[in-house]
Amino acid sequence: MPQTVITLQTSGQGLYEITAQAVDFIRRSKVETGLLTAFVRHTSASLVIQENADPDVRTDLEAFFAHLVPPATDASMRYLVHRLEGPDDMPAHIKSALTQVSISIPIGDRTLLLGTWQGLYLFEHRDRPHRREVVLHISA
């Protein structure tokens, strides 16, 4: 069963598309049909499948999560205790818990069977740049 780790350098909060890296891995593995599992190895980032055509979707999704889970400096978040790594740390953990750290996508014809406008994204929840690792694993 093929497996690899892709590394991304983020520049702060946002959605970073990794569809092309996943498709490239599948093609190199020569697996025709199976299941790709993507797993992010961090507690303050997550994975999402989202529209990849209109960048406004990513902008709105980021704005929604910023509104839903503001930084720890916001008065509505004063109950948070974990603040060792800054005001974005615990909110990043909350955003990660609300989304997912693992996604499974079917493979067919040596590619991801995503919908026309779907893409696979790393969702960075921290303000500062980070080096993130995503494990890609194929079950055939």
Backbone as CSV, one residue per row, in Angstrom:
resi,resn,N_x,N_y,N_z,CA_x,CA_y,CA_z,C_x,C_y,C_z
1,MET,0.843,-1.174,0.000,0.000,0.000,0.000,0.890,1.240,0.000
2,PRO,0.822,2.038,-1.070,1.678,3.220,-1.189,1.353,4.283,-0.147
3,GLN,2.408,4.953,0.313,2.258,6.018,1.302,3.356,7.041,1.094
4,THR,3.035,8.296,1.323,4.021,9.364,1.245,3.618,10.480,2.187
5,VAL,4.537,11.398,2.434,4.253,12.585,3.234,4.551,13.797,2.365
6,ILE,3.572,14.686,2.250,3.844,15.938,1.554,4.006,17.030,2.607
7,THR,4.920,17.938,2.333,5.212,19.030,3.257,4.810,20.349,2.614
8,LEU,4.132,21.174,3.382,3.710,22.489,2.910,4.242,23.542,3.849
9,GLN,4.644,24.652,3.285,5.014,25.813,4.082,3.861,26.796,3.970
10,THR,3.156,27.044,5.082,2.051,27.990,5.044,2.569,29.384,5.360
11,SER,1.778,30.382,5.007,2.154,31.765,5.312,1.195,32.395,6.314
12,GLY,0.417,31.556,6.987,-0.564,32.022,7.963,-1.911,31.405,7.664
13,GLN,-2.937,31.875,8.364,-4.267,31.294,8.220,-4.721,31.303,6.765
14,GLY,-5.399,30.221,6.387,-5.937,30.152,5.039,-6.042,28.729,4.540
15,LEU,-6.581,28.608,3.346,-6.749,27.316,2.686,-5.673,27.159,1.622
16,TYR,-4.978,26.028,1.662,-3.882,25.733,0.750,-4.237,24.460,-0.015
17,GLU,-4.453,24.598,-1.312,-4.898,23.443,-2.094,-3.757,22.448,-2.294
18,ILE,-4.056,21.177,-2.047,-3.072,20.103,-2.205,-3.569,19.017,-3.163
19,THR,-4.607,19.325,-3.936,-5.166,18.354,-4.871,-4.124,17.851,-5.855
20,ALA,-3.365,18.754,-6.442,-2.380,18.363,-7.461,-1.330,17.406,-6.899
21,GLN,-0.863,17.657,-5.661,0.117,16.762,-5.057,-0.475,15.375,-4.822
22,ALA,-1.746,15.326,-4.408,-2.411,14.046,-4.173,-2.588,13.279,-5.485
23,VAL,-3.012,13.966,-6.530,-3.200,13.327,-7.837,-1.863,12.833,-8.380
24,ASP,-0.816,13.622,-8.222,0.517,13.214,-8.676,0.971,11.944,-7.946
25,PHE,0.750,11.882,-6.641,1.104,10.693,-5.864,0.352,9.461,-6.369
26,ILE,-0.938,9.623,-6.650,-1.745,8.506,-7.150,-1.204,8.024,-8.498
27,ARG,-0.916,8.932,-9.377,-0.401,8.558,-10.711,0.935,7.832,-10.600
28,ARG,1.813,8.313,-9.718,3.107,7.652,-9.530,2.951,6.266,-8.916
29,SER,1.901,6.071,-8.117,1.684,4.776,-7.464,1.134,3.733,-8.427
30,LYS,0.562,4.199,-9.534,-0.018,3.333,-10.568,-1.225,2.541,-10.082
31,VAL,-1.847,2.996,-8.990,-3.067,2.360,-8.496,-4.228,2.863,-9.341
32,GLU,-4.990,1.935,-9.922,-6.136,2.291,-10.769,-7.370,2.638,-9.944
33,THR,-7.664,1.807,-8.951,-8.867,1.945,-8.138,-8.507,1.718,-6.677
34,GLY,-9.039,2.537,-5.810,-8.754,2.368,-4.388,-9.310,3.514,-3.584
35,LEU,-8.649,3.786,-2.479,-9.082,4.840,-1.571,-7.859,5.595,-1.075
36,LEU,-7.879,6.913,-1.256,-6.813,7.759,-0.725,-7.260,8.283,0.626
37,THR,-6.411,8.095,1.620,-6.635,8.719,2.925,-5.574,9.794,3.086
38,ALA,-6.016,11.008,3.408,-5.120,12.119,3.712,-5.269,12.413,5.197
39,PHE,-4.136,12.577,5.886,-4.126,12.812,7.332,-3.131,13.921,7.642
40,VAL,-3.574,14.984,8.302,-2.680,16.070,8.683,-2.125,15.783,10.075
41,ARG,-0.805,15.927,10.217,-0.112,15.535,11.451,0.042,16.707,12.429
42,HIS,-1.033,17.474,12.616,-0.959,18.645,13.481,-2.300,18.859,14.173
43,THR,-2.284,19.561,15.308,-3.522,19.806,16.056,-4.071,21.215,15.845
44,SER,-3.410,22.014,15.036,-3.900,23.373,14.781,-4.062,23.640,13.285
45,ALA,-4.246,22.575,12.527,-4.559,22.645,11.092,-5.490,21.476,10.800
46,SER,-6.198,21.554,9.687,-7.126,20.489,9.344,-7.182,20.312,7.832
47,LEU,-8.031,19.398,7.401,-8.234,19.137,5.983,-9.697,19.350,5.641
48,VAL,-9.941,19.896,4.462,-11.310,20.079,3.989,-11.357,19.829,2.484
49,ILE,-12.523,19.392,2.033,-12.803,19.362,0.596,-13.707,20.553,0.354
50,GLN,-13.316,21.392,-0.600,-14.048,22.628,-0.826,-13.976,23.013,-2.297
51,GLU,-14.793,23.974,-2.680,-14.794,24.454,-4.068,-13.430,25.016,-4.431
52,ASN,-12.989,24.699,-5.644,-11.680,25.186,-6.085,-11.778,26.128,-7.284
53,ALA,-12.991,26.563,-7.643,-13.151,27.424,-8.813,-13.162,28.905,-8.440
54,ASP,-13.996,29.295,-7.510,-14.149,30.703,-7.147,-13.421,30.976,-5.835
55,PRO,-12.363,31.803,-5.855,-11.610,32.089,-4.628,-12.447,32.775,-3.550
56,ASP,-13.588,33.362,-3.922,-14.460,33.978,-2.917,-14.970,32.952,-1.914
57,VAL,-15.111,31.701,-2.337,-15.563,30.645,-1.421,-14.549,30.482,-0.301
58,ARG,-13.263,30.428,-0.635,-12.223,30.302,0.386,-12.195,31.537,1.289
59,THR,-12.325,32.707,0.700,-12.346,33.950,1.475,-13.499,33.940,2.473
60,ASP,-14.690,33.557,2.002,-15.858,33.526,2.881,-15.733,32.458,3.964
61,LEU,-15.177,31.306,3.615,-15.003,30.241,4.607,-14.031,30.685,5.702
62,GLU,-12.943,31.312,5.306,-11.977,31.825,6.280,-12.632,32.887,7.172
63,ALA,-13.419,33.782,6.579,-14.097,34.829,7.356,-15.108,34.222,8.328
64,PHE,-15.836,33.192,7.879,-16.809,32.538,8.750,-16.127,31.928,9.971
65,PHE,-15.027,31.204,9.750,-14.331,30.571,10.876,-13.711,31.621,11.802
66,ALA,-13.243,32.744,11.252,-12.705,33.823,12.091,-13.809,34.428,12.959
67,HIS,-15.005,34.509,12.414,-16.154,35.026,13.170,-16.628,33.999,14.201
68,LEU,-16.676,32.735,13.791,-17.146,31.659,14.664,-16.220,31.448,15.855
69,VAL,-14.906,31.491,15.597,-13.901,31.250,16.639,-12.872,32.383,16.576
70,PRO,-13.145,33.509,17.258,-12.201,34.624,17.235,-10.953,34.335,18.076
71,PRO,-9.939,35.184,17.977,-8.730,34.999,18.782,-9.023,35.069,20.282
72,ALA,-8.140,34.546,21.081,-8.319,34.525,22.532,-8.355,35.927,23.131
73,THR,-7.885,36.927,22.409,-7.928,38.313,22.888,-9.322,38.914,22.781
74,ASP,-10.216,38.283,22.016,-11.595,38.749,21.889,-12.316,38.516,23.217
75,ALA,-13.132,39.481,23.644,-13.837,39.382,24.930,-14.704,38.129,25.028
76,SER,-15.234,37.666,23.900,-16.090,36.480,23.924,-15.312,35.194,24.207
77,MET,-13.993,35.268,24.149,-13.155,34.080,24.353,-12.375,34.142,25.664
78,ARG,-12.748,35.022,26.570,-11.989,35.212,27.817,-11.947,33.968,28.696
79,TYR,-12.847,33.030,28.471,-12.879,31.790,29.261,-11.747,30.824,28.898
80,LEU,-11.056,31.043,27.783,-9.992,30.126,27.365,-8.819,30.167,28.336
81,VAL,-8.267,29.019,28.638,-7.138,28.900,29.554,-5.826,28.719,28.781
82,HIS,-5.833,27.903,27.751,-4.617,27.596,26.975,-4.245,28.786,26.098
83,ARG,-3.181,29.496,26.508,-2.732,30.693,25.787,-1.208,30.737,25.642
84,LEU,-0.537,29.631,25.913,0.929,29.611,25.928,1.570,30.034,24.614
85,GLU,0.944,29.691,23.498,1.559,29.976,22.196,0.899,31.138,21.474
86,GLY,0.165,31.974,22.192,-0.428,33.160,21.588,-1.938,33.089,21.487
87,PRO,-2.547,34.228,21.130,-4.005,34.321,21.102,-4.674,33.521,19.982
88,ASP,-3.897,33.030,19.018,-4.481,32.228,17.937,-4.370,30.730,18.200
89,ASP,-3.663,30.331,19.260,-3.375,28.913,19.474,-4.605,28.097,19.836
90,MET,-5.276,28.418,20.932,-6.448,27.628,21.316,-7.564,27.746,20.285
91,PRO,-7.823,28.942,19.730,-8.812,29.004,18.653,-8.451,28.094,17.466
92,ALA,-7.163,27.938,17.182,-6.748,27.032,16.104,-7.098,25.587,16.446
93,HIS,-6.913,25.210,17.700,-7.283,23.849,18.118,-8.800,23.639,18.005
94,ILE,-9.564,24.656,18.357,-11.026,24.556,18.257,-11.447,24.401,16.797
95,LYS,-10.879,25.212,15.913,-11.214,25.124,14.481,-10.858,23.751,13.930
96,SER,-9.735,23.221,14.364,-9.338,21.882,13.923,-10.324,20.830,14.407
97,ALA,-10.801,20.978,15.646,-11.773,20.025,16.192,-13.111,20.113,15.469
98,LEU,-13.462,21.276,14.954,-14.727,21.463,14.245,-14.684,20.948,12.806
99,THR,-13.503,20.769,12.289,-13.355,20.289,10.909,-12.886,18.840,10.979
100,GLN,-11.825,18.493,10.265,-11.349,17.115,10.324,-9.854,17.061,10.028
101,VAL,-9.199,16.063,10.577,-7.763,15.893,10.336,-7.496,14.749,9.365
102,SER,-8.543,14.035,8.971,-8.396,12.915,8.049,-9.569,12.900,7.073
103,ILE,-9.260,12.668,5.805,-10.286,12.610,4.756,-9.979,11.415,3.870
104,SER,-11.012,10.685,3.478,-10.873,9.584,2.524,-11.578,9.959,1.229
105,ILE,-10.893,9.739,0.097,-11.437,10.073,-1.214,-11.242,8.864,-2.134
106,PRO,-12.300,8.429,-2.817,-12.153,7.302,-3.743,-11.214,7.637,-4.905
107,ILE,-10.541,6.602,-5.382,-9.655,6.691,-6.548,-10.273,5.845,-7.655
108,GLY,-10.310,6.385,-8.842,-10.754,5.638,-10.010,-10.009,6.137,-11.232
109,ASP,-9.608,5.232,-12.086,-8.897,5.618,-13.304,-7.625,6.410,-12.987
110,ARG,-6.948,6.016,-11.896,-5.686,6.630,-11.456,-5.796,8.114,-11.112
111,THR,-6.975,8.534,-10.609,-7.135,9.918,-10.161,-8.170,9.983,-9.043
112,LEU,-8.246,11.123,-8.387,-9.241,11.321,-7.334,-10.625,11.478,-7.964
113,LEU,-11.609,10.849,-7.370,-12.977,10.953,-7.874,-13.715,12.105,-7.196
114,LEU,-13.093,13.268,-7.237,-13.703,14.476,-6.701,-14.721,15.021,-7.696
115,GLY,-15.668,15.811,-7.204,-16.611,16.478,-8.091,-15.917,17.552,-8.907
116,THR,-16.609,18.061,-9.891,-16.041,19.029,-10.839,-15.375,20.207,-10.155
117,TRP,-15.995,20.753,-9.129,-15.478,21.961,-8.495,-14.837,21.692,-7.141
118,GLN,-14.552,20.429,-6.826,-13.985,20.111,-5.515,-12.462,20.052,-5.547
119,GLY,-11.857,20.500,-4.463,-10.425,20.395,-4.269,-10.136,19.990,-2.836
120,LEU,-8.972,19.403,-2.615,-8.522,19.003,-1.287,-7.611,20.105,-0.748
121,TYR,-7.904,20.563,0.466,-7.173,21.685,1.051,-6.658,21.381,2.452
122,LEU,-5.474,21.899,2.722,-5.001,22.027,4.096,-5.575,23.352,4.591
123,PHE,-6.201,23.323,5.755,-6.788,24.530,6.347,-5.892,24.931,7.516
124,GLU,-5.062,25.935,7.300,-4.145,26.436,8.330,-4.924,27.358,9.265
125,HIS,-4.830,27.088,10.572,-5.578,27.867,11.549,-4.710,28.808,12.380
126,ARG,-3.406,28.793,12.170,-2.513,29.667,12.934,-2.159,30.908,12.119
127,ASP,-1.830,31.999,12.821,-1.475,33.262,12.160,-0.083,33.226,11.533
128,ARG,0.858,32.640,12.239,2.247,32.614,11.763,2.447,31.511,10.717
129,PRO,3.479,31.633,9.905,3.808,30.556,8.965,4.182,29.278,9.712
130,HIS,3.820,28.145,9.136,4.145,26.844,9.712,4.519,25.866,8.610
131,ARG,5.317,24.900,8.988,5.646,23.779,8.104,4.696,22.653,8.483
132,ARG,3.855,22.262,7.544,2.821,21.254,7.816,3.087,19.983,7.002
133,GLU,2.761,18.852,7.607,2.919,17.552,6.953,1.559,16.894,6.799
134,VAL,1.310,16.380,5.594,0.095,15.629,5.321,0.509,14.258,4.819
135,VAL,0.056,13.215,5.503,0.333,11.836,5.091,-0.732,11.439,4.071
136,LEU,-0.273,10.899,2.942,-1.177,10.370,1.922,-0.968,8.857,1.879
137,HIS,-2.054,8.115,1.969,-1.990,6.639,2.017,-3.054,6.072,1.068
138,ILE,-2.648,5.126,0.234,-3.584,4.499,-0.698,-3.864,3.080,-0.270
139,SER,-5.146,2.764,-0.158,-5.593,1.391,0.057,-6.182,0.921,-1.269
140,ALA,-5.612,-0.143,-1.787,-6.080,-0.616,-3.101,-6.835,-1.931,-2.965
